[in-house]
Amino acid sequence: VRTKKKLSISLRSRNTGTRTLCRPSLSVDSQRSHPQAAKSARRLAAIMASLLRAAPAARQLGRVARPLSAAVAAPPAAVEDFEPGAFGVGFETSTLSNGVVVATTAAGPACCVGVRWGAGGLAGPPSAAFAASAMAAKSANGKSDLAIQRSLELEGSEPFGLVGATASTVAVEALPDGVEAAFAAAAVGAGVGRDAVVAWEFEETKASPLVVHALEAFASLTHAAVKAAYGPGYAPVADAAALAALEASDVDAWFAAAVAHAPATAFGVGVAHSEFATLAEARLGSLAPRGAAASLPVFQAGGLVAVPGTGCAVAVPAPADPAVAVVVAEAIGATLVEGLLVVEGTDKASAEAQLKTLGDVASAKASAAAKIASAGPLETAAFVSEGSDPEKLYAAALSVADDAVKAAHAAATKNAPAVALAA
């Protein structure tokens, strides 16, 4: 049977940082050759109406780096309450005896399950967390990457590796009856109970065009501004030279350290809490007690980094309140990344002008809330894995006082911004 495996890597930014998304899929020919695959396709089609409703705005969550006029023009109307089909309804948490947090939302037609470590690019050698993320769906425990990804695909599931400076996540979008297998794959992809990374496969992955493309995205003005904001001691989450210097044993060591002591959250969007807590206990309950969470460096006001190319990006600390942060980001057309508000422009003057100009607050609140409400399973998992209740965040974004938004914006922009300037 001929199958064509396709793997793509894309990037998204939110307050947790940039994510590397690994999307394997089988060709149409493969689905025709496998009745089980065709059955999965039919099941996926049955919930497509729900997913299509969520997808357009969800895919833009946290990606609001655009001209100010676009940030405030004709925002989507926010509904008064979460719709019954929203994936963020029914947030619930509990904690295993070893400190692993279990976070879920109410059962739904589609799910996203996985493991989030409270350790990312700042832990271990530079780019090791990125490398671990890239290897999340690769060969493990005697199964090839094709076997792992194919098994998930036939269940209607899709794996993702997500990485930022202080967190790393392996997530799998799944149908309800595929949750157990999806979570098992996510746990192994996160390093729990897996064997050593295959050295030749790691070298092949490092050189793949898709990883090269991801590295180019990490070299963007936005990420250069993050580097400027946190100073010389801040190592980028992913860097081509650092990745090239890594060996498979470095990835093994990163996995081992995360499994040994990193704070952990098992998350299940669209899964009943009692059911998912049982799965989390089985996979993660025997881990040692968890350690302290990683934290970002102190913001360096006026930090400057020169980069090749054209344009400029400026960054200031984001408001600490998540609801206020998403509204301010909408109101100024900024990206929330690694605890910062980042604005890109054609030059320093235009970027700083956009950063300091607060748009219509009412429109920004409606737009921010609508994006939270319409988030799909993976985007909702980003909130849930951080311990945020999407429904409460939605309500808070709508109800935050205009004066509070204006005060937060003023407080953020009183700092001399960090600047990434093309030279």
WOKA-V889788 format. One record per residue. N is the residue number from 1. PHI is phi as a letter, one per 40 degrees, with the letter a starting at -180 (999 if undefined). PSI is psi in radians with two decimals (NA if undefined). NEAR is the number of other C-alpha atoms within 10 Angstrom. Layout:
BEGIN
N:PHI:PSI:NEAR / N:PHI:PSI:NEAR
END
This chain:
BEGIN
1:999:2.24:6 / 2:c:2.23:9 / 3:b:2.59:15 / 4:b:2.05:13 / 5:c:2.24:15 / 6:b:2.24:11 / 7:b:2.15:13 / 8:b:2.66:15 / 9:b:2.16:19 / 10:b:3.10:16 / 11:b:2.50:17 / 12:b:2.68:20 / 13:b:2.45:20 / 14:a:-2.85:23 / 15:c:-0.28:20 / 16:c:-0.16:23 / 17:h:-2.88:26 / 18:c:2.54:24 / 19:b:2.41:24 / 20:b:2.06:27 / 21:b:2.11:22 / 22:b:2.04:26 / 23:b:1.63:18 / 24:c:2.57:22 / 25:a:2.69:23 / 26:c:2.70:19 / 27:c:2.91:12 / 28:c:-0.65:12 / 29:d:-0.70:12 / 30:c:-0.71:17 / 31:c:-0.63:18 / 32:c:-0.47:11 / 33:c:-0.18:13 / 34:b:1.94:13 / 35:d:-0.67:12 / 36:c:-0.66:15 / 37:c:-0.70:21 / 38:c:-0.67:17 / 39:c:-0.74:15 / 40:c:-0.69:19 / 41:c:-0.71:16 / 42:c:-0.69:13 / 43:c:-0.70:15 / 44:c:-0.68:19 / 45:c:-0.56:12 / 46:c:-0.48:12 / 47:b:0.13:14 / 48:c:-0.59:15 / 49:c:-0.70:10 / 50:c:-0.74:17 / 51:c:-0.67:22 / 52:c:-0.58:13 / 53:c:-0.64:15 / 54:c:-0.51:22 / 55:c:-0.84:18 / 56:d:-0.89:14 / 57:c:-0.60:18 / 58:c:-0.66:23 / 59:c:-0.26:16 / 60:c:0.00:14 / 61:d:2.12:24 / 62:g:0.07:23 / 63:b:1.25:18 / 64:b:0.45:22 / 65:c:1.67:21 / 66:a:2.97:17 / 67:d:2.59:17 / 68:d:-0.67:21 / 69:d:-0.67:13 / 70:c:-0.48:15 / 71:c:-0.46:22 / 72:b:0.00:20 / 73:c:2.22:13 / 74:f:1.06:10 / 75:c:2.73:17 / 76:c:2.53:15 / 77:c:2.34:12 / 78:c:2.39:20 / 79:c:2.77:13 / 80:c:-0.59:11 / 81:b:2.84:11 / 82:d:2.39:21 / 83:c:2.66:12 / 84:d:-0.53:9 / 85:c:0.00:17 / 86:c:2.48:26 / 87:c:-0.25:35 / 88:c:0.16:33 / 89:c:2.54:23 / 90:g:0.67:18 / 91:c:2.36:22 / 92:a:2.48:18 / 93:b:2.73:17 / 94:a:3.02:14 / 95:b:2.27:14 / 96:c:2.92:16 / 97:c:-0.42:14 / 98:c:0.07:17 / 99:g:-0.04:17 / 100:c:2.22:25 / 101:c:2.40:22 / 102:b:2.09:27 / 103:b:2.29:28 / 104:a:2.90:30 / 105:b:2.97:29 / 106:d:2.64:19 / 107:d:2.44:19 / 108:a:-3.06:21 / 109:c:-0.27:20 / 110:a:2.67:25 / 111:b:2.85:28 / 112:a:2.09:31 / 113:b:2.72:32 / 114:i:-2.95:30 / 115:b:2.29:30 / 116:b:2.14:30 / 117:c:2.46:25 / 118:c:0.83:25 / 119:a:2.37:27 / 120:a:-2.34:30 / 121:c:-0.40:23 / 122:c:-0.14:23 / 123:c:2.34:21 / 124:g:-3.01:17 / 125:c:2.63:17 / 126:d:2.35:22 / 127:g:0.05:29 / 128:c:-0.69:28 / 129:c:-0.71:32 / 130:c:-0.75:29 / 131:c:-0.72:26 / 132:c:-0.69:30 / 133:c:-0.74:27 / 134:c:-0.43:25 / 135:c:0.11:25 / 136:c:-0.60:27 / 137:b:0.39:27 / 138:c:-3.11:21 / 139:d:2.41:22 / 140:a:2.49:22 / 141:f:0.74:11 / 142:g:-0.01:9 / 143:b:2.38:11 / 144:c:2.87:14 / 145:c:-0.63:18 / 146:c:-0.75:18 / 147:c:-0.73:15 / 148:c:-0.87:17 / 149:c:-0.62:24 / 150:c:-0.73:20 / 151:c:-0.74:17 / 152:c:-0.76:22 / 153:d:-0.72:21 / 154:c:-0.30:21 / 155:c:-0.06:23 / 156:g:0.40:26 / 157:b:2.82:26 / 158:a:2.17:23 / 159:c:2.64:28 / 160:b:2.45:24 / 161:b:2.19:27 / 162:b:2.36:29 / 163:a:2.45:29 / 164:b:-2.95:27 / 165:c:-0.63:27 / 166:b:0.12:21 / 167:a:2.65:26 / 168:a:2.34:28 / 169:b:2.44:32 / 170:b:2.12:29 / 171:b:2.62:32 / 172:b:2.09:32 / 173:c:2.39:27 / 174:a:2.87:29 / 175:c:2.77:23 / 176:d:-0.71:20 / 177:c:0.01:13 / 178:b:0.17:18 / 179:c:-0.76:26 / 180:c:-0.83:16 / 181:c:-0.65:16 / 182:c:-0.76:27 / 183:c:-0.64:27 / 184:c:-0.76:21 / 185:c:-0.67:26 / 186:c:-0.73:27 / 187:c:-0.79:26 / 188:c:-0.72:20 / 189:c:-0.48:31 / 190:c:-0.04:28 / 191:h:-0.03:26 / 192:c:2.00:20 / 193:g:0.40:16 / 194:b:2.77:17 / 195:c:-2.97:13 / 196:c:2.60:17 / 197:c:2.43:23 / 198:c:2.07:16 / 199:c:-0.82:13 / 200:c:-0.58:11 / 201:c:-0.63:15 / 202:c:-0.77:22 / 203:c:-0.69:15 / 204:c:-0.72:9 / 205:c:-0.73:17 / 206:d:-0.60:19 / 207:c:-0.02:14 / 208:c:2.53:11 / 209:d:-0.55:12 / 210:c:-0.68:17 / 211:c:-0.69:21 / 212:d:-0.72:16 / 213:c:-0.73:15 / 214:c:-0.71:23 / 215:c:-0.67:21 / 216:c:-0.66:13 / 217:c:-0.65:18 / 218:c:-0.28:21 / 219:c:0.24:18 / 220:c:2.92:15 / 221:d:-0.69:28 / 222:d:-0.81:26 / 223:c:-0.48:23 / 224:c:-0.62:25 / 225:c:-0.62:31 / 226:c:-0.75:30 / 227:c:-0.76:24 / 228:c:-0.62:27 / 229:c:-0.53:28 / 230:b:0.03:19 / 231:g:3.14:19 / 232:c:-0.48:11 / 233:c:-0.09:9 / 234:c:2.08:17 / 235:c:2.25:19 / 236:d:2.61:20 / 237:d:-0.66:27 / 238:a:2.34:26 / 239:a:2.36:19 / 240:c:-0.80:17 / 241:c:-0.72:11 / 242:c:-0.70:15 / 243:c:-0.73:20 / 244:c:-0.53:12 / 245:c:-0.24:11 / 246:c:2.62:18 / 247:b:2.89:16 / 248:d:-0.60:19 / 249:c:-0.50:14 / 250:c:-0.66:19 / 251:c:-0.74:26 / 252:d:-0.74:18 / 253:c:-0.66:16 / 254:c:-0.83:21 / 255:d:-0.82:25 / 256:c:-0.73:18 / 257:c:-0.73:15 / 258:c:-0.81:25 / 259:c:-0.59:20 / 260:c:-0.72:15 / 261:a:-0.12:18 / 262:c:2.48:25 / 263:d:2.51:22 / 264:b:2.48:28 / 265:b:2.19:26 / 266:c:2.12:30 / 267:b:2.53:31 / 268:a:1.68:35 / 269:c:2.23:35 / 270:g:0.39:30 / 271:b:2.33:26 / 272:d:2.38:18 / 273:c:-0.79:23 / 274:c:-0.70:13 / 275:c:-0.80:13 / 276:c:-0.61:23 / 277:c:-0.62:24 / 278:c:-0.75:13 / 279:c:-0.73:18 / 280:c:-0.71:26 / 281:c:-0.73:18 / 282:c:-0.66:11 / 283:c:-0.61:17 / 284:b:-0.11:21 / 285:c:-0.42:17 / 286:c:-0.01:11 / 287:c:2.72:17 / 288:c:2.81:15 / 289:d:2.53:16 / 290:c:2.65:19 / 291:c:-2.86:15 / 292:c:2.63:10 / 293:c:2.62:14 / 294:c:2.72:17 / 295:b:2.71:12 / 296:c:2.70:12 / 297:c:3.00:12 / 298:c:2.42:10 / 299:c:2.35:20 / 300:b:1.68:19 / 301:d:2.34:19 / 302:g:0.13:16 / 303:d:2.55:21 / 304:b:2.32:19 / 305:b:2.28:21 / 306:c:2.35:15 / 307:b:2.73:17 / 308:c:2.78:12 / 309:h:-2.59:11 / 310:b:2.80:12 / 311:g:-3.06:18 / 312:a:2.62:26 / 313:b:2.42:30 / 314:b:2.61:35 / 315:a:2.48:38 / 316:b:2.81:28 / 317:c:2.40:25 / 318:c:2.68:26 / 319:d:2.53:22 / 320:c:-0.57:11 / 321:c:2.12:11 / 322:d:-0.69:15 / 323:c:-0.76:22 / 324:c:-0.68:27 / 325:c:-0.79:24 / 326:c:-0.57:30 / 327:c:-0.78:29 / 328:c:-0.74:30 / 329:d:-0.76:29 / 330:c:-0.71:32 / 331:c:-0.37:31 / 332:b:0.04:31 / 333:g:0.77:29 / 334:b:2.83:28 / 335:b:2.34:28 / 336:c:2.02:30 / 337:a:2.24:25 / 338:f:0.80:22 / 339:g:0.28:20 / 340:b:2.69:27 / 341:c:2.10:31 / 342:b:2.29:31 / 343:b:2.30:31 / 344:b:2.58:28 / 345:a:3.04:22 / 346:c:-0.45:13 / 347:a:3.05:15 / 348:c:-0.71:17 / 349:c:-0.78:12 / 350:c:-0.67:17 / 351:c:-0.77:21 / 352:c:-0.63:21 / 353:c:-0.74:14 / 354:c:-0.73:22 / 355:d:-0.67:29 / 356:c:-0.11:14 / 357:b:1.92:15 / 358:c:2.14:21 / 359:c:-2.87:20 / 360:c:2.06:15 / 361:c:-0.71:21 / 362:c:-0.76:17 / 363:c:-0.70:21 / 364:c:-0.70:28 / 365:c:-0.78:31 / 366:c:-0.74:21 / 367:c:-0.79:26 / 368:c:-0.77:28 / 369:c:-0.71:28 / 370:c:-0.65:24 / 371:c:-0.67:24 / 372:c:-0.78:29 / 373:c:-0.58:27 / 374:c:0.13:27 / 375:c:2.46:27 / 376:c:-3.07:29 / 377:d:-0.81:28 / 378:c:-0.76:21 / 379:c:-0.68:25 / 380:c:-0.64:28 / 381:c:-0.52:31 / 382:c:-0.71:23 / 383:c:-0.89:21 / 384:c:-0.73:25 / 385:c:-0.36:25 / 386:c:-0.02:15 / 387:g:0.22:18 / 388:c:2.37:18 / 389:c:1.91:21 / 390:d:-0.65:26 / 391:c:-0.72:21 / 392:c:-0.66:15 / 393:c:-0.71:22 / 394:d:-0.88:25 / 395:c:-0.68:18 / 396:c:-0.65:18 / 397:c:-0.66:26 / 398:c:-0.62:24 / 399:c:-0.13:15 / 400:d:2.42:16 / 401:c:2.46:15 / 402:d:-0.71:15 / 403:c:-0.60:10 / 404:c:-0.67:12 / 405:c:-0.77:24 / 406:c:-0.71:17 / 407:c:-0.70:13 / 408:c:-0.71:18 / 409:c:-0.75:26 / 410:c:-0.71:14 / 411:c:-0.69:14 / 412:c:-0.74:21 / 413:c:-0.03:19 / 414:c:-0.35:11 / 415:c:2.50:15 / 416:c:2.11:15 / 417:c:2.63:26 / 418:c:2.53:27 / 419:b:2.31:31 / 420:b:2.00:29 / 421:b:2.18:25 / 422:c:2.39:18 / 423:b:NA:11
END
